[in-house]
Amino acid sequence: MAPAEADAAPDPLTDDPRLIEYFGEVYPVLARFHALLTEQGVLRGLIGPREAAKLWERHILNSAAVAPLLPSTGRLVDVGSGAGLPGIVLAVMLPEVEVTLLEPMERRIEWLREVVEHLGLTNVDVRRGRAEDLHGELQADAITARAVAPLDRLARWTLPLLVQGGVLIALKGRHAAEEVESAKYVIKKLGGGAAQIVEVGTVDGVDITTAVRVVRETVRGSAGARAASKRTQGSSSGRGGSGTRGATA
């Protein structure tokens, strides 16, 4: 991937000892990812112009925080992967997990493939598509989503992809509680357990990450789950797997 110049202040956390200690041996790989986003992210419409100087704190650490909430093996699908947040970060941190980066936009697919090749990631495949179009075709042990959609829509799109016992981790922000309340009916209909709001930290001095965790406790083979997941397919004409990769909602 050829570098491109982008005017941006340096990220103050680059090579910070706290990051090196936190990420350990994978820090150099994530530092390369950070460099790629700094060089290409704004020019390719992946991040906003003010985000380049905040990539470590606002994006990479925010993504890394949810790694302990995920299984250490199995299949992870990152829905609306966009710039690769959190999918690329999690693929680096969880090398035994098979990661699918699911993204509907071709220009972002091209970016993701370039990053995977540049970083030498062997546990990642990039797939163009929308989660709601892959019910019955794609299965996952875990699903992540960041800045993709409100939780009620996200649950309709993603819970049918999870195996029984699989987990959805949705990175959220200050409106997490309201989203959980709005989504509780559809989550229950799709076999999900009670949604849990989890706050996880990374390094001292950096904001915590807020995530919503939902386990698919039951899988109904017929009417219940399919009806709930399809009820709003016609009316939910939003991104469906795409997402602006800025700060979490």
C-alpha positions, -999 to +999 in steps of 0.1 A: +000+000+000+016+032-011+016+059+016-002+092+009+004+124+028-023+138+051-019+169+072-025+159+108-010+166+141+010+136+155-009+112+178+004+119+213+001+082+223+023+068+196+051+048+212+037+056+246+051+031+271+016+024+284+006+012+249+037-009+245+030-026+278-007-031+272-004-046+237+028-064+242+042-083+212+014-072+189+021-035+194+043-032+163+015-047+141-011-022+155+014+006+151+016-002+114-022-002+113-022+032+130+003+045+105-019+033+076-049+050+090-029+082+096-016+082+060-048+070+042-078+073+065-088+109+059-080+108+022-101+076+017-130+088+037-125+063+065-121+088+094-128+124+099-100+150+095-099+156+133-096+120+141-060+113+129-044+127+160-067+107+183-065+073+166-050+054+195-074+066+222-106+071+203-104+042+179-077+016+184-079+014+222-116+018+221-117-013+198-091-033+218-111-029+250-137-055+240-112-083+233-116-098+268-154-100+262-149-124+232-141-161+229-104-169+222-113-193+194-140-198+169-155-175+142-159-137+148-178-116+124-172-078+125-203-062+110-199-030+091-161-032+094-154+000+076-119+012+084-113-021+103-125-010+137-128-031+157-123-060+134-086-055+124-076-047+160-093-078+173-078-100+146-044-089+157-051-094+194-069-127+190-048-147+165-066-180+172-099-165+162-111-167+125-123-131+118-146-122+090-147-085+081-182-079+067-187-047+048-211-037+020-191-008+004-166-018-023-142+011-016-140-001+021-136-037+010-105-026-011-091-009+020-096-038+042-080-062+018-050-040+015-046-037+053-049-075+058-022-081+032+000-053+045-002-066+081+002-102+070-029-113+089-037-150+082-068-153+103-089-128+084-112-129+054-129-099+039-165-104+027-187-079+009-223-080+021-248-071+047-256-091+078-293-092+072-288-108+038-268-137+052-292-153+076-290-190+072-257-187+052-232-173+077-227-185+113-206-169+140-196-177+175-192-139+181-202-107+164-189-072+169-203-039+157-191-003+162-211+027+152-233+007+128-269+011+140-292+014+170-293-018+190-328-029+180-319-029+143-285-044+150-301-072+169-324-080+140-295-081+116-270-100+137-286-123+163-298-148+136-262-152+126-251-164+160-249-200+171-265-210+204-243-195+231-228-170+207-223-134+218-230-100+202-207-072+214-220-038+203-197-009+211-219+020+223-217+052+242-238+074+264-271+062+250-265+025+257-291+022+284-318+038+262-309+015+233-310-016+255-345-006+267-357-001+231-343-034+219-353-058+247-384-071+229-367-080+197-337-094+215-360-117+235-379-128+203-346-137+186-335-159+215-312-134+232-307-132+269-309-100+288-286-073+273-257-063+297-240-029+296-203-035+302-176-009+308-141-019+300-108-001+303-074-003+287-046+020+299-046+046+326-057+080+316-078+068+286-116+068+286-133+035+292-152+017+264-190+010+268-203-021+252-236-040+251-233-078+255-260-101+243-258-139+244-280-159+220-294-183+245-319-202+223-321-208+186-356-213+173-356-232+140-389-218+127-415-191+133-402-172+163-367-161+154-373-159+116-404-138+120-388-114+144-357-110+123-377-104+091-404-082+105-387-050+097-366-060+068-386-040+044-387-009+066-350-011+078-335+003+046-305+019+064-269+009+062-274-026+073-238-034+079-221-002+069-212+024+095-194+057+099-163+048+118-162+078+141-167+079+178-192+054+191-229+064+193 
